[in-house]
Amino acid sequence: MSFLYLAIGLGAGLLSGLFGIGGGIIIVPALLLVGRMQPSTATGTSLGALLLPVGALGAWQYYKNGHLDVRASLLIALGIFVGAYLGAIAMQQLNPVMAKRVFALFLVIVSVRIWMTA
């Protein structure tokens, strides 16, 4: 299972660095489908894994090349700080089936939106 988790992290990191997506959009579905985790465990695991590597190393590369708006990043981080806390509380109130459905609907909406604007 350790190799699987490493592979999920590698894939999420690669896509995060390429497209600026949050790794959770990759990590959570992978943990649900392949890791067979409950939604709340997959979400918590994803948040725990993303604390340092995405924020520090990925942003540093963009900063070195002049492609990081520090002010915007800090304001977004403040929103993430509050939003992640509130989202974690909300997740504990959802049953696992409903949580999977809500997340799947979110992914479909985002995918269609990106497809239509490409």
TALINFEN-V644917 format. One record per run of one state. SS is the DSSP state (H for helix, E for strand, C for the rest). FROM is the first residue (numbers start at 1). LEN is the number of residues. Records with the same first field share a line. If there is no record, write none. Layout:
SS: FROM-LEN / FROM-LEN
This chain:
C: 1-1 / 20-4 / 34-5 / 51-2 / 65-5 / 94-2 / 118-1
H: 2-18 / 24-10 / 39-12 / 53-12 / 70-24 / 96-22
